[in-house]
């Protein structure tokens, strides 16, 4: 079974964008506020909207995508905390509907109603709702709700502890995923995403978060940002800081996905990061939409790269494509077991 | 000849730190300002201070290091523009003295008196001084003078054009190198440096800077941050943005160094980045000081990694170790030619 742990709903119906425009226009002119949070999107429209994902899933040999709202769309820095809460509820509800309509193809992961400067504690009600009532198996946690100015405390700060406590209690992993950037220095998918990944990993080296939360699990997307390419640097920095080897110190709790869009990158990832810490993912339809002229295949068809890596045995591939996902997302495993998969 | 294009003066005498303390203390209490910018450091003390670098250079088979002030020490965000100017002059003068005392081992690269929110135009007098009067062959340009809040415009903005004009006129390349971070989210050598590299490269994809400055040359250090690991992502993003292939669009002007501290990273770098765009560097004595227990050698002994890469022929190695440096730093080439090297 091939599980893609990183898919976003990037093909939303126009009605969602129209709602968002009205919601944000309402900040400036309350007369423009949307009258209702009912978007009037039919089941048929929802199913139709994810046809691109289903087509790629089938063509590329995938079975199941862990599906969450568009990462760039979370935009936690926009508006007010109330706006973030309303928007998050709507986005999560759409994901829930899609995953209920197409349970063989999609499993839900949610966004959180974060807002810069506000305690992540305030996200707990929505986290509990989507996990316990709607059956979500994970969440995306934004390490920079400011959208590129990094004004909230680092992930190792006690500021974040309330949400970690709840994640552990619910047995839900978090993908550490920034949203869009309102800082003109950071292109969102080309700089902010990758920097967010690199930054989060380095914060984890600095702190000792997993001493306090031994069962907390983080997935760092986009192959871990710059981390595997600079694995010697990170091993060396940890050593200079008198930390234990990274495999012991962080890799019981930290996992990387395979959203790296060329074979040499995937080869490096699988060479330096233990196979138990790599989860298959493509983030399609996402950051890079084209076909690589060097291969004739889509850049984000990452399964092809993983399949081409030499020295990965059958057991390794099973871990990357399915086993690790079921271990890191225990609620996914239970869900699949219940369905006989 | 082995040229290491990335060395910082990280072993400064105590007198420099004492001066800096007084200089910054003077911001709060003018009575504490240093009485003079003469630090009273003798030539003997200066030569002694770079013994660690000379020892490593010899042991590792290096011949020449392109040497600049400590990158983290530039700290452009600290104090006032006047503080930055005074501090920069002092740091550059020390580099000049060292390179004059030890001309066979070190060639000078300077820092610029940048300050957040201030036009880089103000750096031109110091740039002219160090290049035309002191014989410096390059400069470090900080893309984020705010020290981790990224409040100045991106590198492709006209804000930066005056300094680019002067760099072109003087035939001097810039290494795009951030300084220390005052943002607690960014560990300086583990996150801010690498993010700075990644961010700069993505900015260059977004703009079309080298159309306006066809002879401008940038070195992106630390192996280009996350860029080579995500080379497929960057090729794909450029393609989605209707840019020409990156080799044509950027690689006539952008170069990467080899400050990547493990063999798999260097293997990836040399696999995806054309050999004409890779310059040997180690950044010793720098970010990572320890010995890698997996190899028994220093992490930052990057020559060992380059030497181990298969498929690099003699001509390739000559380019990486010497030829590219002489091409990217034309003033270095002239200097060496004059000295018969």
Interface residues (C-beta under 8 A of the other chain):
Chain A: X143 X144 X148 X149 X150 X152 X153 X154 X183 X184 X185 X186 X187 X189 X190 X191 X194 X195 X198 X199 X202 X203 X205 X206 X222 X223 X225 X226 X228 X229 X230 X231 X232 X233 X234 X235 X236 X237 X239 X240 X260 X261 X262 X264 X265 X267 X268 X271 X272 X287 X288 X289 X290 X292 X299 X300
Chain B: X143 X144 X148 X149 X150 X152 X153 X154 X183 X184 X185 X186 X187 X189 X190 X191 X194 X195 X198 X199 X202 X203 X205 X206 X222 X223 X225 X226 X228 X229 X230 X231 X232 X233 X234 X235 X236 X237 X239 X240 X260 X261 X262 X264 X265 X267 X268 X271 X272 X287 X288 X289 X290 X292 X299 X300
